[in-house]
Amino acid sequence: MQSFLDVNAMRAWLDARATALAERDAVQLLAGLGRILAEDVVSTLNVPPHDNSAMDGYAISLAELGQPLPISQRIPAGVVPKPLAQGTVARIFTGAPIPVGADAVVMQEVCTVGEDGRVAIEGEVKEGQNIRRAGSDIATGAVVVPAGKRLTPADLGLLASIGVAEVSVVRPLRVAVFFTGDELTEPGETLAEGKIYNSNRYWLTPLLLELGCEVTDLGIVPDSLEATREALTDAADFADVIVTCGGVSVGEEDHVKAAVEAVGELHLWKIAIKPGKPFAFGRVGAADFVGLPGNPVSGYVTFHVFVRRFIEQRQGLAEVREPTVIKLKAAFEWSRADSKREEYLRVKRAVENGETVLARFANQNSGVLSSCAWADGLVRLAPGQTVAPGDWVDYLPFE
């Protein structure tokens, strides 16, 4: 009998086989959102490019303090100032360049302009006050955004601030998906006796799209070895990764394992995780193969525990998301002392007596997808771990 593979060993095994894509795309900056940067972006200029005022007020030389001074020039943002005339101040606005000869900006709220047009300054003034120095945000030669980062709106704004119009990004990971089971029917079709709707398609594809993958959906594949082999070989012609739902158990009608072994290689089979034991991984041609269990919850949990991390590594993401683990108190009981597998319970945060606790979905069966829609995360339990209300547990939020 084949022994179970430990969850951490499974993750390490996948890590060792998650080869990052080498191909690059050049895209305009606004098309870069969510893409993974292929190379460091280094600034060729300072931001800000010159010393500028942090507020509306008056630019002054400290040597001139002590008496009301006339205004020699007005400096809005975007205007190149003249050197500050001796014995004067300059009216200056936020973002405007600091004139040569000025070494502080005094905000207008502590200044008084007399009837003669001279500016009197109240309070202490220090050198550099209210001046944003050139390069204080970004210095010439600095790495602005590192390779391997998934570009966010803030990253795009930052790149625009140094004049970047186009970025080199990793091309999208091409993922082919298909679903096995003669019992499956698509939503919108009449549900015949003995059939079920294909729910796996409608959580798996969005999760892959959310990760930035280019997804090709091959639909429902008939429960036969020949049809499964054909789907696999077709997918391997263009995909970097093939993901299936269903057919990875050992029943007579579960053909995925045999089909992968016939056209490629299958390395792993059973994982010490609940739900999600029948997890398959292998290669078909140049494509990686991931076989998720057909039970919706098993597939959903397995994707979050293993597959998301693997996909992100294949995409070239430098900071792959480790599961966020938060210690919270349980507001439920759980006892399966004889369990030999790591368990993941669907839970949701709640507030009791002013404290955040975790409520458990009542039905933890692997076929109850409503548990995933209700939950906002998982509780991870070691094999045989029991839980009583008030116990601290490991909470892994979906977000």
C-alpha positions in Angstrom: 0.0 0.0 0.0 1.4 3.4 -1.0 2.2 5.6 2.0 1.0 9.2 2.2 3.4 12.1 1.4 3.7 14.8 4.1 2.2 18.2 3.2 5.5 20.0 3.7 7.4 17.4 1.7 4.8 17.9 -1.1 5.4 21.6 -1.1 9.1 21.2 -1.2 8.8 18.7 -4.0 6.7 21.1 -6.1 9.1 24.0 -5.3 12.0 22.0 -6.8 10.1 21.5 -10.0 8.6 25.0 -10.4 10.7 26.4 -13.2 10.1 30.1 -13.9 9.2 31.1 -17.5 12.0 32.7 -19.5 10.0 34.3 -22.3 9.4 38.1 -22.0 6.8 40.6 -23.4 7.3 44.3 -23.8 4.1 46.1 -22.8 3.0 49.7 -22.4 2.8 50.9 -18.8 -1.0 50.9 -18.5 -1.1 47.3 -19.8 1.3 46.2 -17.1 -1.1 45.9 -14.2 -0.9 42.5 -12.6 2.0 41.4 -14.8 5.3 40.2 -13.4 8.3 42.4 -14.0 11.0 40.5 -15.9 14.0 42.8 -15.0 14.9 45.4 -12.5 13.8 49.0 -13.5 16.6 51.4 -12.6 16.0 55.1 -12.4 17.9 57.4 -14.7 16.9 60.5 -12.8 16.2 61.9 -9.4 12.6 62.2 -8.1 12.0 65.0 -7.3 14.4 66.2 -10.0 15.2 69.4 -8.0 14.8 70.8 -4.6 11.2 71.9 -4.3 8.8 73.4 -1.8 6.7 71.1 0.4 4.0 73.8 0.9 2.7 77.2 -0.1 4.7 79.9 1.6 7.9 82.0 1.2 11.4 81.0 0.2 14.0 82.8 2.3 17.7 82.9 3.1 18.3 82.4 6.8 20.9 85.2 6.6 18.0 87.7 5.9 15.9 86.8 9.0 15.0 89.4 11.5 13.1 92.1 9.5 10.2 92.3 7.1 11.3 91.6 3.5 9.9 92.5 0.1 8.7 89.9 -2.4 11.0 89.8 -5.4 9.4 87.0 -7.4 6.4 84.6 -7.6 7.2 80.9 -8.2 4.4 78.5 -9.1 5.0 74.8 -9.8 6.5 74.3 -13.2 8.3 77.7 -13.4 12.1 78.0 -13.4 12.9 80.6 -10.7 15.5 83.3 -10.8 18.2 83.3 -8.0 16.8 84.8 -4.9 17.6 88.5 -4.8 19.5 89.6 -1.7 17.3 91.2 1.0 14.1 89.6 -0.4 11.8 86.6 -0.1 10.1 84.7 -3.0 6.4 83.8 -3.0 6.5 80.0 -3.6 3.9 77.3 -4.1 3.9 73.6 -3.4 6.1 71.6 -5.8 7.8 74.7 -7.2 11.6 74.7 -7.5 13.6 76.3 -4.7 15.5 79.4 -6.1 19.3 79.5 -5.7 20.1 81.4 -2.5 17.1 80.2 -0.5 17.7 77.6 2.2 14.2 77.4 3.8 10.5 77.8 3.1 8.2 79.3 5.7 4.6 78.3 5.4 2.2 81.1 4.7 0.2 80.6 7.9 3.1 82.0 10.0 3.8 85.0 7.7 2.1 88.4 7.6 2.2 90.6 4.6 2.1 94.3 5.5 0.5 97.1 3.7 3.9 97.9 2.2 4.1 94.4 0.7 6.8 93.3 3.0 6.6 89.8 4.6 7.2 89.5 8.4 7.9 86.0 9.6 7.0 84.7 13.1 8.7 81.9 15.0 11.9 79.9 14.4 13.1 79.0 10.9 15.6 76.1 10.4 17.8 75.3 7.4 16.0 73.0 4.9 12.6 73.6 6.5 9.8 72.6 4.2 12.2 71.8 1.3 11.9 68.4 -0.4 15.4 67.6 -1.6 16.2 66.3 -5.1 16.3 62.5 -5.1 14.6 62.2 -1.7 12.0 59.9 -3.2 14.1 58.2 -5.8 17.8 58.6 -6.5 19.5 58.2 -9.8 20.7 54.6 -10.2 18.3 53.2 -7.6 16.2 50.0 -8.4 12.7 51.4 -8.5 10.8 48.1 -8.9 12.7 44.8 -8.7 12.4 41.9 -11.1 9.8 39.3 -10.1 7.3 41.8 -8.7 3.7 41.6 -9.7 2.9 45.2 -10.8 0.4 47.1 -8.8 -1.2 50.5 -9.5 1.3 52.1 -7.2 4.2 50.5 -9.1 2.8 51.8 -12.4 2.6 55.3 -10.9 6.1 55.0 -9.5 7.5 53.9 -12.9 5.7 56.8 -14.6 7.3 59.2 -12.2 10.7 58.3 -13.7 9.5 58.5 -17.3 9.2 54.8 -18.0 6.6 54.2 -20.8 7.2 50.5 -21.4 8.2 47.5 -19.2 9.6 44.0 -19.8 7.3 41.5 -18.2 7.1 37.7 -18.0 4.7 36.4 -20.6 1.5 35.0 -19.2 1.6 31.4 -18.0 -0.5 29.3 -20.3 -2.7 26.9 -18.4 -5.1 24.4 -20.0 -7.9 23.0 -17.9 -10.4 20.2 -18.4 -12.8 18.3 -16.3 -13.6 14.6 -16.3 -16.8 12.8 -15.4 -19.8 11.6 -17.5 -22.0 12.8 -14.7 -21.1 16.5 -15.3 -23.5 19.0 -16.9 -22.9 22.6 -17.7 -25.0 25.3 -15.9 -27.9 26.4 -18.1 -28.5 22.9 -19.4 -31.2 20.6 -18.3 -30.1 18.5 -15.4 -30.9 14.9 -16.3 -31.3 12.1 -13.7 -27.9 11.1 -12.3 -26.1 14.2 -13.4 -24.6 17.1 -11.5 -23.6 20.6 -12.5 -19.9 21.2 -13.2 -19.1 23.6 -10.3 -15.3 23.0 -10.4 -15.0 24.9 -13.7 -16.4 28.0 -12.1 -14.0 28.3 -9.2 -10.9 26.9 -10.8 -10.8 29.1 -14.0 -11.4 32.4 -12.1 -8.7 31.5 -9.6 -6.2 31.0 -12.4 -7.3 34.2 -14.2 -7.0 36.0 -10.9 -3.4 34.9 -10.8 -2.8 36.3 -14.3 -2.7 33.1 -16.2 -3.8 32.7 -19.8 -6.4 30.0 -19.5 -7.7 27.7 -22.2 -10.7 25.7 -21.1 -11.0 22.3 -22.9 -14.4 21.6 -21.2 -15.7 18.3 -20.0 -13.8 15.2 -21.2 -15.7 11.9 -21.4 -14.8 9.2 -18.9 -12.5 7.1 -21.2 -8.8 6.5 -21.3 -8.6 7.4 -25.0 -10.5 10.7 -24.6 -8.4 11.6 -21.6 -5.1 10.8 -23.4 -6.2 12.9 -26.4 -7.1 15.9 -24.2 -3.7 15.7 -22.4 -1.7 15.5 -25.6 -3.7 18.3 -27.2 -3.2 20.5 -24.1 0.6 19.7 -24.0 1.0 21.2 -27.5 0.5 24.7 -26.2 0.2 24.8 -22.4 2.9 25.3 -19.7 0.7 23.7 -17.1 -2.3 21.4 -17.4 -4.8 21.3 -14.6 -7.7 18.8 -14.3 -10.5 18.2 -11.9 -11.6 14.7 -11.3 -10.4 11.3 -12.4 -7.4 11.1 -10.1 -8.7 8.4 -7.8 -8.2 4.7 -8.3 -11.7 3.6 -9.5 -12.3 1.9 -12.8 -13.8 5.1 -14.2 -11.0 7.3 -13.1 -8.8 7.5 -16.1 -6.5 10.5 -15.5 -3.8 8.7 -13.7 -3.5 6.0 -16.4 -3.7 8.5 -19.2 -0.9 10.6 -17.8 1.3 7.6 -17.3 0.5 6.5 -20.9 1.6 9.8 -22.5 3.9 11.2 -19.9 5.0 10.5 -16.3 3.2 10.7 -13.0 5.4 11.3 -9.9 3.0 11.7 -7.0 -0.2 10.2 -6.0 -1.4 10.4 -2.3 -0.9 13.4 0.1 -1.5 13.3 3.8 -4.1 16.1 3.6 -7.8 16.2 4.3 -9.6 17.1 2.2 -7.6 16.5 -0.9 -5.8 13.1 -0.6 -6.0 12.1 -4.3 -3.6 14.8 -5.7 -1.6 14.0 -8.9 1.4 15.7 -10.4 3.5 14.8 -13.4 4.6 15.9 -16.9 3.0 15.5 -20.3 5.5 16.5 -23.0 6.9 19.9 -21.9 3.9 20.7 -19.8 3.5 20.2 -16.0 0.4 18.3 -15.0 -1.7 18.9 -11.9 -4.6 16.6 -11.2 -7.0 18.0 -8.6 -9.6 15.9 -6.9 -13.1 16.0 -8.3 -14.8 16.8 -5.0 -15.2 20.6 -5.1 -13.9 21.3 -1.6 -11.0 18.9 -2.0 -10.0 20.6 -5.2 -10.5 24.1 -3.7 -8.4 23.4 -0.6 -5.7 21.6 -2.5 -5.4 24.5 -4.9 -4.9 27.0 -2.1 -2.5 24.8 -0.2 -0.3 23.6 -3.1 -1.2 24.8 -6.6 -1.4 28.6 -6.1 2.2 28.7 -4.8 3.4 26.4 -7.7 1.7 28.6 -10.3 3.2 31.8 -8.9 6.7 30.2 -9.0 6.2 29.1 -12.6 5.2 32.7 -13.4 8.5 34.0 -12.0 7.1 35.8 -9.0 10.0 36.6 -6.7 8.0 36.8 -3.4 5.8 33.8 -3.6 2.9 34.1 -1.2 3.4 31.9 1.8 0.1 31.0 3.5 -0.7 33.8 6.0 -1.0 32.1 9.4 -2.8 34.0 12.2 -3.3 32.6 15.7 -7.0 33.0 16.7 -9.2 31.3 19.2 -11.6 28.6 18.1 -15.3 28.9 18.9 -15.9 25.3 18.0 -15.1 21.7 18.9 -13.3 19.2 16.7 -12.1 15.7 17.5 -10.7 13.2 15.1 -7.9 11.9 17.2 -7.3 8.9 14.9 -6.7 11.1 11.8 -3.4 10.5 10.1 -3.6 13.5 7.8 -3.3 17.3 8.2 -6.8 18.7 8.1 -8.1 22.0 6.8 -11.4 23.1 8.2 -13.5 25.8 6.5 -14.0 28.6 9.1 -15.1 32.3 9.3 -14.1 35.0 11.6 -16.7 36.2 14.1 -16.7 38.6 17.1 -17.8 37.3 20.5 -17.5 39.5 23.6 -15.3 41.9 21.7 -12.8 39.3 20.6 -12.3 37.8 17.2 -12.8 34.1 17.1 -13.3 31.4 14.5 -16.6 29.8 13.7 -16.7 26.4 11.9 -19.0 25.5 9.0 -21.1 22.7 10.3 -20.7 20.3 7.4 -17.0 19.7 6.6 -17.8 17.1 3.9 -15.5 17.4 0.9 -18.5 17.7 -1.5 -20.1 20.7 0.3 -18.9 23.7 -1.8 -21.1 26.0 0.2 -18.6 25.7 3.0 -16.0 27.4 0.9 -18.4 30.2 -0.2 -19.4 30.8 3.4 -15.8 30.6 4.8 -13.2 33.3 4.8 -10.3 31.0 5.5 -9.1 27.6 6.8 -8.0 26.2 10.1 -5.0 24.0 9.7 -4.8 21.1 12.1 -2.0 18.6 12.7 -2.8 14.9 12.3 -4.9 13.9 15.3 -5.2 17.4 16.7 -8.4 18.1 18.7 -9.9 21.5 19.3 -12.0 22.8 22.2 -13.6 26.3 22.4 -11.0 28.8 23.4 -8.0 26.9 22.0 -5.6 28.8 19.8 -5.5 27.5 16.3 -3.7 28.3 13.0 -6.0 30.4 10.7 -5.2 30.8 7.0 -7.3 33.5 5.4 -8.2 33.0 1.8 -7.2 36.6 1.0 
